[in-house]
Amino acid sequence: FGIATKYGEAVLAVKYREVDALGNHVGGPMYYIRNGLGKNWQWLAVLFATFGMLAGFGIGNGVQCFEVSSALEAFGIPRLVTGLVLGVLVFAVIIGGIDRISQAASALVPAMTILYILACILVLGINIVDVPAAFGTIFSNAFSGEAAVGGAVGQVVLMGFKRGIFSNEAGLGSAPIAHAAAKTNDPVRQGTVAMLGTVIDTLILCTLTALVIITSGVYGGGESGANLSILAFNTGLNGAGWVVTAGLVVFAFTTVLGWSFYGERCTEFLFGERAIKPFRFVWVAVVVIGSVAGDRGVVWGVADTLNGLMALPNLVSLLLLSPVIFKLTSDYNFNRSQEEG
């Protein structure tokens, strides 16, 4: 579901994007709703942009900064200090726009991803005999008879959707805002690129993390969030918890940068270019506020609610525009077969 959704989003983003006054490509759900479904659906585009602007402060800002400050607090670093440092760094990057955000992400994310995968493989290599049982634990807990009778399967599926959105953002409508800015004229090729991100993020990174947590023996011990992953790595490979902390800081920081761009595009769609600068100042303020927030449940609850409100207009538009996705894909495959034949 996530891979197909990500593909459709990117295809439509490139198909219906526009060029702004500065010559940059701008797009996303609000644009493919307006340009693909017509002016009668402008209200749905406005609805998405509104919820997209607000949701960014949850999934793309407050939650990220909260988890970073929680992890660093274990090393004796006060939450406020973390928030202030993050705020300064975020502001220094986002004032440079999409180019500076892209440069920061491309420099940090690939190296950290490789390091994290290697650390996971090393931990699992040490506990290789426990890996089959770990897979069994995952499936047995999710679909056990007791869970089914108690309605827990539905809760598992619901939580899977919630955390899946945090992982790969499929269906949320944020990713197509970035894909619309890509330097390509081929919607289908960009859709293929979009699918790859979901595979790496969810199928590889999340699966490896779950296996590390279970094989290290810390699953069910009471810890949650980043602290659970840190404990798992420290237990499975003595002292390796720093890899999780470093990865969390890098991934959260680049997520905050990326979502600032998504929020800017939604804000610009609603209020025009003049609203971008005020948005940036509010964004940096929420970085600090999110870092010192006191209740993980409240932070995640608000983010989950806003995610649902943001995703709904996007999913409706994907369904209505699915014939366009199908036609573009069919035409691409036909043209490719003609070239090869």
C-alpha positions in Angstrom: 0.0 0.0 0.0 2.7 2.5 1.0 4.9 1.9 -2.0 2.0 2.2 -4.5 0.7 5.3 -2.7 4.1 7.0 -2.8 4.4 6.2 -6.5 1.0 7.8 -7.3 1.7 10.9 -5.3 5.0 11.5 -7.1 3.5 10.9 -10.5 0.7 13.4 -9.9 3.1 15.9 -8.3 5.2 16.2 -11.4 2.2 16.0 -13.8 0.3 18.9 -12.2 3.1 21.1 -10.8 3.5 24.8 -11.6 6.3 27.3 -12.0 6.5 30.1 -9.5 7.6 33.7 -10.1 11.3 32.7 -9.5 11.2 29.9 -12.1 11.1 27.1 -9.5 8.8 24.1 -9.8 6.1 24.0 -7.0 3.6 21.3 -6.5 2.1 18.8 -4.2 -1.5 17.6 -3.3 -2.9 21.2 -3.3 -1.7 21.7 -6.8 -2.8 18.3 -8.3 -6.2 18.8 -6.6 -6.7 22.2 -8.1 -5.1 21.4 -11.5 -6.2 17.8 -11.8 -9.7 17.9 -10.4 -10.6 21.4 -11.4 -11.5 24.7 -9.7 -14.6 23.2 -8.2 -12.2 21.3 -5.9 -10.3 24.3 -4.8 -11.8 23.9 -1.3 -10.2 20.5 -1.0 -6.8 22.0 -2.0 -7.2 24.7 0.6 -8.2 22.1 3.2 -5.1 20.0 2.5 -2.8 23.1 2.6 -4.2 24.2 5.9 -3.8 20.8 7.6 -0.4 20.3 5.9 0.8 23.6 7.4 -0.4 22.6 10.9 0.6 19.0 10.7 4.2 20.0 10.0 4.5 21.4 13.5 3.7 17.9 14.8 5.2 15.2 12.8 7.9 17.4 11.2 8.9 19.5 14.2 7.6 19.0 17.7 7.8 15.2 17.8 11.3 15.2 16.2 12.7 17.7 18.7 11.1 16.0 21.6 12.7 12.7 20.8 16.1 14.3 20.3 16.0 16.2 23.5 14.8 13.1 25.4 17.7 11.0 24.0 20.4 13.7 24.7 19.0 14.2 28.2 20.3 10.8 29.1 23.8 12.2 28.4 23.2 15.1 30.9 22.3 17.7 28.2 19.3 19.8 29.4 16.3 19.8 27.1 16.4 23.6 26.8 20.0 23.6 25.6 19.1 21.0 23.0 16.2 23.1 21.8 18.1 26.3 21.6 21.0 24.7 19.6 18.6 22.9 17.3 16.7 26.2 16.8 19.8 28.1 15.8 21.0 25.3 13.4 17.5 24.9 11.8 17.2 28.7 11.3 20.7 28.9 9.8 19.7 26.3 7.1 16.1 27.1 6.3 16.9 30.8 5.5 18.8 29.4 2.5 15.7 27.7 1.1 15.4 24.4 -0.7 18.9 24.4 -2.1 20.5 24.7 1.4 18.1 22.2 2.8 18.9 19.7 0.0 22.7 20.2 0.6 22.4 19.5 4.3 20.2 16.4 3.8 22.4 14.9 1.0 25.5 15.4 3.2 24.1 13.9 6.4 21.5 11.2 5.6 23.4 8.7 3.3 26.4 8.4 5.6 24.3 8.0 8.7 22.0 5.5 7.0 24.9 3.3 6.0 26.4 3.5 9.5 23.1 2.6 11.1 22.5 -0.4 8.8 26.0 -1.7 9.5 25.5 -1.4 13.3 22.2 -3.3 13.0 23.8 -6.0 11.0 26.6 -6.3 13.5 24.2 -6.6 16.5 22.0 -9.2 14.6 25.2 -11.1 13.6 26.0 -11.5 17.3 22.5 -12.6 18.1 21.9 -14.5 14.8 20.4 -17.6 16.5 17.6 -15.4 18.0 16.6 -13.8 14.7 14.1 -16.5 13.6 12.4 -16.4 17.0 12.3 -12.6 16.7 10.3 -12.8 13.5 8.0 -15.3 15.2 7.5 -12.9 18.1 6.5 -10.1 15.7 3.8 -12.2 13.9 2.6 -14.1 17.0 2.0 -11.0 19.0 0.2 -9.2 16.2 -2.1 -12.0 15.1 -2.4 -14.3 18.1 -5.8 -15.8 18.9 -6.0 -13.8 22.1 -5.3 -10.6 20.2 -7.9 -11.3 17.6 -10.6 -12.1 20.3 -9.7 -8.9 22.1 -9.8 -6.7 19.0 -6.1 -6.1 19.3 -5.4 -6.9 15.7 -7.3 -3.8 14.7 -5.2 -1.8 17.1 -2.0 -3.3 15.7 -3.1 -2.4 12.2 -4.0 1.1 13.3 -0.7 1.6 15.1 1.1 0.3 12.0 -0.6 2.9 9.8 0.2 5.7 12.4 3.9 4.8 12.7 4.2 3.9 9.0 3.2 7.5 8.2 6.0 8.7 10.5 8.4 6.4 8.8 7.8 6.9 5.1 4.9 9.5 5.0 3.1 7.5 2.3 -0.3 8.9 1.7 0.3 11.9 3.9 0.9 14.2 1.0 4.2 15.7 2.2 6.6 13.8 -0.1 5.0 14.9 -3.4 5.8 18.5 -2.4 9.4 17.6 -2.6 9.1 15.4 -5.7 7.4 18.3 -7.5 10.7 20.2 -7.2 12.7 17.5 -8.9 14.6 18.3 -12.1 12.7 15.9 -14.3 10.0 16.0 -16.9 8.9 12.4 -16.5 6.3 11.8 -13.9 6.6 8.0 -14.0 10.4 8.0 -13.5 9.9 10.2 -10.5 7.3 7.9 -9.1 9.7 5.0 -9.4 12.3 7.0 -7.4 9.6 7.8 -4.7 9.0 4.0 -4.3 12.6 3.4 -3.4 12.5 5.7 -0.4 9.7 3.6 1.1 11.6 0.4 0.6 14.7 1.7 2.3 13.0 3.5 5.1 10.3 1.1 6.2 11.1 -2.4 4.9 14.8 -2.2 5.7 15.5 0.3 8.5 12.4 -0.3 10.5 12.6 -4.1 10.2 16.3 -4.0 11.3 15.5 -1.8 14.3 12.6 -4.1 15.4 14.9 -7.2 15.1 17.6 -5.5 17.1 15.2 -4.6 19.9 13.7 -8.1 20.2 17.0 -10.1 19.9 18.7 -7.9 22.5 16.1 -9.0 25.0 14.9 -5.5 26.0 11.5 -5.8 24.3 8.6 -5.4 26.8 10.9 -3.9 29.5 9.0 -0.7 29.9 11.2 1.6 27.8 9.7 3.3 24.7 10.7 5.6 21.8 14.3 6.4 21.2 15.3 5.2 24.7 14.2 1.7 23.8 16.4 1.6 20.7 19.4 3.0 22.6 19.0 0.4 25.3 18.7 -2.4 22.7 22.0 -1.4 21.0 23.8 -0.9 24.3 22.6 -4.4 25.4 23.2 -6.1 22.0 26.6 -4.5 21.4 28.1 -2.9 24.4 28.3 0.8 24.0 26.7 1.0 20.6 23.8 3.1 21.8 25.6 6.2 20.6 24.8 5.1 17.0 21.1 5.4 17.7 21.6 8.8 19.3 23.7 10.0 16.4 21.2 8.6 13.9 18.3 10.1 15.8 19.9 13.6 15.8 20.8 13.4 12.1 17.5 12.0 10.9 15.4 14.3 13.2 17.4 17.4 12.2 17.0 16.7 8.4 13.3 15.8 8.9 12.7 19.2 10.6 14.5 20.9 7.7 12.5 19.0 5.1 9.2 19.6 6.8 10.0 23.3 7.1 10.0 23.3 3.2 6.7 21.4 3.1 5.1 23.9 5.6 6.4 26.8 3.6 4.8 25.6 0.4 1.5 25.0 2.1 1.7 28.5 3.7 2.6 30.1 0.4 -0.3 28.4 -1.3 -2.7 29.8 1.3 -1.3 33.3 2.0 1.3 34.0 -0.7 5.1 34.5 -0.6 4.9 37.2 2.1 3.9 34.7 4.7 7.1 32.6 4.4 9.3 34.6 6.7 6.8 34.8 9.6 6.3 31.0 9.1 10.0 30.4 9.5 10.2 32.3 12.8 7.2 30.4 14.2 8.8 27.1 13.0 12.0 27.8 14.9 10.0 28.8 18.0 8.2 25.4 17.9 11.6 23.6 17.7 12.5 25.0 21.1 9.0 24.4 22.5 8.9 20.8 21.3 12.3 20.1 22.8 11.1 21.0 26.3 7.6 19.5 26.1 6.8 17.3 29.0 4.4 14.6 27.9 5.3 12.2 25.1 1.7 10.9 24.8 0.3 14.4 24.2 3.0 15.3 21.7 2.4 12.1 19.7 -1.3 12.3 20.1 -1.5 15.8 18.6 0.8 14.7 15.7 -1.3 11.6 14.9 -4.5 13.7 14.8 -3.0 16.3 12.5 -1.6 13.6 10.3 -5.0 12.0 9.8 -6.6 15.4 8.9 -3.8 16.1 6.4 -3.9 12.7 4.8 -7.6 12.6 4.2 -7.8 15.2 1.4 -4.8 13.7 -0.2 -6.1 10.2 -0.2 -9.4 11.3 -1.7 -7.6 13.1 -4.5 -5.4 10.1 -5.2 -8.5 7.9 -5.5 -10.2 10.4 -7.9 -7.1 10.9 -10.0 -6.1 7.2 -10.1 -7.2 6.9 -13.8 -4.6 9.6 -14.6 -1.9 7.6 -12.8 -2.9 4.5 -14.6 -2.9 6.2 -18.0 0.5 7.9 -17.5 2.0 4.5 -16.4 0.5 2.6 -19.3 1.7 5.2 -21.8 5.2 5.1 -20.3 5.4 1.3 -20.5 4.0 1.3 -24.0 6.6 3.9 -25.2 9.4 2.0 -23.5 8.4 -1.3 -25.1 8.3 0.4 -28.5 11.8 1.8 -28.0 13.1 -1.6 -26.9 11.3 -3.4 -29.7 
